[in-house]
Amino acid sequence: MLPVDEVFRALADPTRRGLLDALLARDGQTLGELQQRLPMTRFGVMKHLRVLEKAGLVVTRRRGREKLHFLNPVPIRLIHDRWVGKYAEPRALALVSVTR
């Protein structure tokens, strides 16, 4: 699967988008902190985080026994640059304002 495909696949799920939003609000959260926001088991959250990690949208770092999760916005920016950059920015903004 192409990296772009993995990013789109990861972003397609509302739970994963919610996890990314949580990391945007406060980076460096543990699995337990992220799980508190969702009505699912730790294993369910772990499964979603694995998809996000595979797509490169989340990176982790160990701090003692804890595993901290951080948002990596680079893959989203690369998609933005590739797809939006091909079109005139004013046109894209006009379309966004029409759809709201």
Long-range contacts (C-beta under 8 A, 24 or more apart in sequence): 3-55, 3-56, 3-75, 4-79, 4-82, 6-54, 6-55, 6-56, 7-55, 7-56, 7-57, 7-75, 7-76, 7-79, 8-79, 9-51, 9-55, 10-51, 10-52, 10-54, 10-55, 10-57, 11-55, 11-57, 11-76, 13-48, 13-51, 15-40, 15-48, 16-48, 16-51, 16-52, 19-45, 19-48, 19-49, 19-52, 19-58, 20-52, 20-57, 20-58, 20-71, 23-58, 23-69, 23-70, 23-71, 24-71, 27-70, 27-71, 28-61, 28-68, 28-69, 28-70, 29-68, 29-69, 30-66, 30-67, 30-68, 30-69, 31-67, 31-69, 34-69
